[in-house]
Amino acid sequence: MDMNSRNQYLKTLQKEYLKASKSGKTNLLNEAVKRTGLDRDHVIKKLSPRTNWNKKKRAPTTRSRQYGSDLIIHLVKLWDIFDNPCEQRLKPLIEKELPRLRSFREIAVTDDQATKLIKMCPSTIDSFLSREKGARILKEKYQKKRNPLLYQQIPTKMSDQWDRDIVGQIQIDGVEHCGQSASGQYANTISHTDISSHWWEGEAVMGKAQGRTLDAIKAVRARFPFDWKEIHPDNGTSFINYFIYDYSKVEELEFSRSRPYEKNDNCFVEQKNSQNVRKVVGHLRYDTEEELAILNDLYRNELRLYKNFFQPVLRLETKTRSKGHIYRKHQEAKTPYQWLIDSPDVPIEVKEELTAVYNILNPAQLKRSIDLKLANLLRVYEAKHQIAIEKVEEREPKRKEATVSFSNYPTTPVRCHQLIT
């Protein structure tokens, strides 16, 4: 049943429907829904007495177009000349400057076109420029990203391009300790991981200054038991800059970087960020010099020894895909220290030094020292926020109940929480 047939049927049914009883209307509605296939509410609306089937449709009105499409190209040119202002700002500029631009022969329009351009209201200008604005937005959005010259000089390297048997290839990444707000200055851990042995070192700096980041890299390099061959940071400006680039050239270090928005290119250090930083110190905000000093004391002493000498890691040997499933085979779990001892690239002198350090280490004592320093870090963090609460209460004693309570924020790192009893 087409639309005209349905309307004729409903028009005939309307008279019977309006005179019928309640049960009769129900039966007629059921029959109409079945025959027309329309929604029940729509049929009720059609059969109501408000529906006027004899109402004539309004004849479409047409109005002659005042402005032609020939004005668009001139309007776009004027828009570009005045640095793409909005239509409210562009209108007075056209009124005042269009005659002068014509006298300079910058824009070629007829007298009639000039009159129409000057007469245009802001809404008309906006409608004429809407297509051009949309096209430029799409072009900007999907155009090929342009990297600065330095980014073009540093090659990208993916995770499957590494030779994982060569010691000295270092991945570098930053871990922010900003808590729930990224405003202001806060501590950042510069994390370093060797791809072959998984040896890890960390150093905390305040902020993301390029010079401080370079100082942290130099300090960490001095603690590594072997020489570096290559550094591979992510794409942040704290790492991709001429401070570190020139340093790599002077020290004859290869310099590669990850692809933008591809975290898996830096997968080795990303894993250490989770296990050695986040899992240990948590996700709190550390923004004082005292907290920074505790973090560096932890990284430079107990944590690096505990993780590198007593925390085994698994190295992937093969990864195969069969019938939609991925099967991974790992090598025997060893600590970074053991991987270095078994590596033929590490000199015998370095192995002897590492063995001497290993023989005097007590893992239980290291664990206790780490826990004590984490508990101290937590106490400093809580004391800092207690001072902030007291200052707020002193400033606004009458609005004490409305003051934001810092106790609602998470104040316990993942592991520190089990230390305070």
matplotlib code that plots the C-alpha trace (Angstrom):
import matplotlib.pyplot as plt

x = [0.0, 1.6, 1.2, -1.8, -3.6, -2.9, -4.2, -7.4, -8.0, -7.4, -9.5, -12.4, -11.8, -11.7, -15.5, -16.2, -13.5, -14.8, -18.3, -17.3, -17.2, -14.0, -13.9, -14.8, -12.0, -9.6, -10.7, -10.5, -7.0, -5.8, -7.2, -5.6, -2.2, -2.4, -3.4, -1.2, 1.9, 2.2, 3.0, 0.0, 0.6, 0.9, -2.4, -4.1, -2.8, -4.0, -7.5, -7.9, -10.4, -7.5, -6.3, -7.6, -7.4, -8.6, -5.8, -3.9, -0.2, 1.4, 2.8, 6.6, 7.8, 10.9, 12.9, 15.4, 18.9, 20.6, 24.2, 25.7, 28.4, 30.7, 31.4, 32.8, 36.3, 36.6, 35.3, 37.8, 40.6, 39.6, 39.4, 42.9, 44.3, 43.0, 44.3, 41.1, 39.0, 35.4, 32.5, 31.7, 35.3, 35.5, 32.5, 33.8, 37.2, 35.4, 33.5, 36.6, 39.4, 37.8, 37.9, 41.6, 42.4, 40.7, 42.8, 46.0, 44.8, 44.9, 41.4, 39.6, 35.9, 33.2, 31.4, 28.3, 30.3, 32.0, 28.6, 27.3, 30.4, 30.1, 26.4, 26.7, 25.7, 27.9, 25.6, 25.8, 29.5, 29.7, 27.5, 29.6, 32.8, 31.5, 32.6, 36.1, 36.4, 35.3, 37.7, 40.7, 39.8, 39.8, 43.1, 44.7, 43.4, 44.5, 47.6, 51.0, 52.5, 55.5, 58.3, 61.0, 64.4, 65.8, 63.1, 63.9, 67.6, 66.9, 65.8, 62.9, 63.3, 60.6, 60.8, 61.5, 64.5, 66.7, 69.5, 68.6, 72.0, 74.0, 74.6, 74.5, 71.4, 69.5, 65.8, 64.9, 61.5, 60.1, 57.5, 55.5, 54.7, 52.0, 49.2, 45.8, 47.0, 49.7, 50.0, 53.1, 56.5, 56.6, 59.1, 59.8, 61.7, 64.0, 64.0, 66.7, 66.7, 69.2, 67.4, 69.7, 70.2, 67.2, 69.5, 67.5, 68.5, 66.4, 67.0, 64.4, 64.4, 62.2, 60.2, 61.1, 63.9, 66.1, 69.3, 68.2, 67.1, 70.6, 72.2, 70.1, 71.1, 74.8, 74.4, 72.7, 75.2, 78.0, 76.2, 75.8, 78.3, 78.9, 79.4, 76.5, 76.3, 72.9, 70.2, 66.5, 64.1, 60.5, 59.4, 59.0, 60.8, 62.6, 64.5, 64.4, 66.5, 69.9, 71.2, 70.9, 71.5, 74.8, 75.8, 75.2, 77.4, 80.2, 80.1, 79.7, 76.4, 73.8, 70.6, 67.2, 63.6, 60.2, 57.4, 54.8, 52.0, 53.6, 54.4, 55.3, 58.5, 59.8, 58.3, 61.3, 61.5, 57.7, 57.6, 60.2, 58.2, 55.3, 57.3, 60.2, 58.5, 54.7, 54.5, 57.0, 56.3, 52.7, 50.8, 51.0, 52.2, 55.7, 56.6, 58.9, 62.7, 62.5, 60.4, 62.8, 65.8, 64.1, 63.3, 66.9, 68.2, 66.0, 66.9, 70.7, 71.1, 68.8, 66.2, 68.7, 70.6, 67.4, 65.9, 69.1, 70.6, 67.5, 64.6, 64.6, 63.3, 62.1, 63.4, 61.2, 62.8, 60.1, 56.6, 54.5, 50.9, 48.8, 45.1, 44.4, 46.5, 49.8, 52.3, 55.3, 58.3, 60.6, 64.1, 65.0, 64.3, 67.5, 68.3, 69.9, 73.1, 73.0, 72.4, 75.5, 77.6, 76.5, 77.0, 80.2, 80.1, 80.8, 84.5, 85.8, 86.8, 83.2, 81.9, 84.4, 83.2, 79.6, 80.3, 82.1, 79.1, 76.7, 78.5, 78.1, 74.4, 71.7, 68.3, 66.3, 68.2, 67.7, 64.0, 63.7, 65.6, 63.4, 60.3, 61.6, 62.4, 58.9, 57.4, 59.4, 58.3, 54.6, 55.1, 56.6, 53.7, 51.1, 52.8, 52.9, 49.1, 48.4, 50.3, 48.2, 45.0, 46.0, 46.8, 43.4, 41.7, 43.6, 42.7, 39.0, 37.9, 34.2, 34.2, 36.0, 33.3, 33.4, 37.1, 38.4, 39.6, 42.9, 42.1, 39.7, 42.6, 44.6, 47.5, 48.8, 51.2, 50.7, 53.2, 53.6, 50.2, 51.3, 54.2, 52.4, 50.8]
y = [0.0, 3.3, 6.6, 7.9, 4.6, 4.7, 8.3, 7.5, 4.5, 6.5, 9.4, 7.0, 5.2, 8.5, 9.1, 5.6, 5.8, 9.1, 7.7, 4.3, 3.3, 2.7, -1.0, -0.2, 2.3, -0.4, -2.9, -0.3, 0.8, -2.8, -3.3, 0.0, -0.9, -4.3, -3.0, 0.1, -1.1, 2.2, 2.8, 2.7, 6.2, 7.6, 6.0, 7.5, 11.0, 10.5, 9.5, 12.3, 15.1, 17.6, 16.0, 18.1, 16.1, 18.9, 21.3, 22.6, 22.6, 26.0, 27.0, 27.2, 30.8, 31.7, 34.9, 36.2, 35.7, 39.0, 37.7, 35.4, 32.7, 34.9, 36.9, 33.9, 34.0, 37.7, 37.3, 34.5, 36.7, 39.6, 37.1, 36.0, 39.5, 40.5, 37.3, 35.3, 37.3, 36.4, 37.8, 40.6, 41.9, 41.3, 43.4, 46.8, 46.0, 45.4, 48.6, 50.7, 48.9, 47.5, 50.8, 51.2, 47.7, 48.3, 51.5, 49.4, 46.8, 44.1, 42.9, 43.0, 43.5, 45.4, 48.3, 46.1, 43.4, 45.9, 47.4, 43.9, 43.0, 46.2, 45.7, 42.1, 41.4, 39.3, 36.2, 36.2, 36.6, 33.6, 31.4, 32.3, 31.4, 28.3, 25.9, 27.4, 27.2, 23.5, 22.6, 24.3, 22.6, 19.1, 19.9, 20.9, 17.9, 15.3, 16.8, 15.1, 16.0, 18.3, 17.6, 20.1, 19.6, 17.8, 15.2, 14.5, 14.0, 11.3, 8.0, 6.0, 2.5, -0.1, -2.8, -5.7, -3.9, -4.3, -6.9, -8.1, -9.8, -6.6, -4.9, -1.1, -0.2, 2.0, 3.0, 6.2, 7.5, 9.9, 9.1, 12.0, 12.3, 14.9, 13.2, 14.4, 17.8, 18.4, 22.1, 23.6, 22.0, 18.3, 15.5, 13.3, 10.0, 9.6, 5.8, 3.9, 0.3, -1.9, -3.9, -7.0, -7.4, -5.4, -3.5, -0.5, 2.8, 5.8, 9.5, 12.0, 15.7, 18.6, 19.6, 18.7, 21.2, 19.9, 20.7, 18.9, 15.9, 15.8, 16.0, 13.0, 11.0, 11.7, 10.7, 7.5, 6.6, 6.9, 4.2, 1.7, -1.1, -1.2, 1.2, 2.7, 2.2, 3.8, 5.8, 5.6, 8.0, 8.8, 11.9, 14.3, 17.7, 17.0, 14.3, 15.3, 18.5, 19.8, 19.4, 15.6, 15.4, 17.2, 15.1, 11.9, 13.3, 14.2, 10.9, 9.0, 7.4, 6.3, 8.3, 6.9, 7.6, 6.1, 6.8, 9.3, 7.7, 4.2, 3.2, -0.3, 1.1, 1.8, -1.3, -2.4, 0.8, 1.1, -2.2, -1.0, 2.2, 0.1, -2.4, -0.3, 3.2, 3.1, 0.0, 1.2, 4.9, 5.0, 7.7, 10.6, 14.1, 14.8, 18.5, 19.4, 19.3, 17.0, 14.4, 14.7, 14.0, 10.9, 9.6, 10.0, 8.5, 5.5, 5.2, 5.7, 3.1, 0.3, 0.1, -0.2, -3.0, -4.8, -4.7, -5.5, -8.2, -10.0, -9.5, -12.1, -11.1, -13.1, -12.5, -13.4, -16.1, -16.7, -15.5, -17.4, -17.1, -20.1, -20.2, -16.8, -17.6, -16.1, -18.5, -17.0, -18.9, -17.3, -18.0, -19.0, -16.3, -14.5, -11.3, -8.5, -9.3, -12.9, -11.8, -9.6, -12.4, -14.7, -12.1, -12.4, -8.6, -7.7, -7.5, -9.9, -6.9, -5.7, -9.2, -9.5, -6.1, -7.1, -10.4, -8.6, -6.3, -9.3, -11.2, -8.4, -7.7, -8.9, -8.9, -8.9, -5.8, -4.1, -4.8, -3.3, -0.2, 0.3, 0.0, 2.4, 5.1, 4.6, 5.1, 8.2, 9.5, 8.9, 10.8, 13.8, 13.7, 13.6, 16.3, 18.6, 18.3, 18.7, 22.1, 23.0, 22.2, 24.3, 27.3, 27.1, 26.9, 29.9, 31.9, 31.1, 29.9, 30.6, 28.4, 25.5, 23.0, 24.1, 23.8, 21.0, 18.1, 16.6, 13.4, 12.5, 12.2, 8.9, 9.4, 5.8, 4.3, 0.8, -0.7, 2.0, 1.3, -2.0, -0.4, 1.9, -0.1]
z = [0.0, -1.1, 0.7, -1.3, -0.8, 2.9, 3.2, 1.3, 3.5, 6.7, 5.5, 4.9, 8.2, 10.2, 10.0, 11.3, 14.0, 15.5, 15.9, 17.3, 21.0, 22.9, 22.1, 18.5, 18.2, 19.5, 16.9, 14.1, 15.2, 15.2, 11.7, 10.5, 11.9, 10.3, 6.9, 6.7, 8.5, 10.3, 14.0, 16.3, 17.6, 14.1, 13.1, 16.2, 15.2, 11.6, 12.8, 15.3, 14.6, 14.4, 11.1, 8.2, 5.1, 2.9, 3.9, 0.9, 0.9, 0.9, -2.4, -2.3, -2.3, -4.2, -3.7, -6.2, -5.1, -4.2, -4.1, -6.7, -6.4, -8.4, -5.1, -3.2, -4.8, -4.1, -0.5, 0.2, -1.2, 1.1, 4.0, 3.4, 3.0, 6.5, 8.1, 8.3, 10.8, 11.8, 9.8, 12.3, 12.0, 8.3, 7.4, 8.5, 6.9, 3.6, 3.8, 4.6, 2.7, -0.5, -2.4, -1.5, -2.5, -5.8, -6.3, -5.6, -8.1, -5.5, -6.2, -9.5, -9.0, -10.9, -9.4, -9.0, -7.2, -5.0, -4.0, -3.1, -1.1, 0.9, 1.4, 2.7, 6.3, 8.6, 8.5, 4.6, 4.7, 7.1, 4.8, 1.8, 3.6, 5.3, 2.5, 2.4, 6.2, 6.2, 3.4, 5.2, 8.5, 6.8, 5.0, 8.2, 10.1, 7.6, 6.2, 6.6, 9.9, 9.6, 12.1, 12.9, 11.3, 14.3, 14.3, 10.6, 11.4, 14.1, 12.7, 14.1, 15.3, 16.1, 18.7, 16.3, 14.8, 17.8, 18.1, 21.6, 22.2, 22.0, 25.4, 25.6, 23.7, 26.1, 26.0, 27.9, 29.0, 31.6, 34.3, 35.6, 39.3, 38.9, 40.7, 39.6, 38.2, 35.6, 36.5, 37.9, 38.6, 39.8, 39.9, 36.9, 36.9, 33.9, 33.5, 31.6, 30.5, 28.6, 25.9, 26.2, 30.0, 31.2, 33.6, 34.9, 36.4, 37.4, 38.3, 39.4, 38.3, 39.0, 35.9, 32.3, 31.6, 28.8, 30.7, 33.8, 31.7, 30.2, 33.6, 34.7, 31.7, 32.4, 36.1, 35.2, 32.5, 35.1, 37.2, 34.4, 34.7, 30.9, 28.1, 26.1, 22.3, 21.5, 23.2, 22.2, 24.0, 23.2, 21.2, 24.1, 23.7, 27.0, 25.1, 21.4, 21.6, 20.7, 24.3, 24.1, 20.3, 20.6, 23.6, 21.6, 18.8, 21.2, 23.0, 19.7, 20.7, 18.1, 18.6, 17.5, 18.6, 18.7, 16.3, 17.4, 19.4, 19.2, 22.8, 21.8, 20.1, 23.6, 25.1, 27.2, 29.3, 29.4, 31.2, 33.7, 34.2, 35.5, 37.6, 38.9, 39.3, 39.4, 41.4, 43.9, 44.4, 43.3, 41.4, 43.9, 43.3, 44.4, 43.9, 46.8, 47.0, 50.0, 48.1, 45.2, 47.4, 48.9, 45.4, 44.2, 47.4, 46.7, 43.0, 43.5, 46.2, 47.3, 44.5, 41.6, 43.5, 44.5, 41.0, 39.0, 41.3, 42.8, 40.3, 37.5, 34.1, 31.1, 27.6, 24.7, 22.5, 19.8, 19.0, 16.5, 15.4, 14.6, 13.8, 15.4, 18.6, 19.5, 21.2, 23.0, 24.2, 26.8, 27.8, 31.3, 33.9, 35.0, 36.9, 34.9, 36.8, 35.6, 32.0, 32.1, 33.6, 30.8, 28.0, 25.9, 25.3, 28.9, 29.9, 32.5, 34.8, 34.8, 35.6, 38.5, 39.9, 39.6, 41.4, 44.2, 44.7, 44.5, 47.2, 49.8, 49.1, 51.4, 49.6, 52.9, 54.1, 50.8, 51.0, 54.5, 53.5, 50.4, 52.6, 55.2, 52.5, 50.9, 54.4, 54.8, 51.4, 52.4, 55.7, 53.9, 51.4, 54.1, 56.1, 53.0, 52.6, 56.3, 56.1, 53.1, 54.9, 57.9, 55.7, 54.0, 57.4, 58.7, 55.6, 55.6, 59.1, 58.4, 55.3, 56.9, 56.0, 52.3, 52.1, 49.8, 51.9, 50.7, 52.5, 49.7, 47.3, 47.2, 49.6, 49.6, 47.1, 46.1, 48.5, 51.2, 52.4, 53.9, 55.8, 58.2, 61.0]

ax = plt.figure().add_subplot(projection="3d")
ax.plot(x, y, z, "-o")
ax.set_aspect("equal")
plt.show()
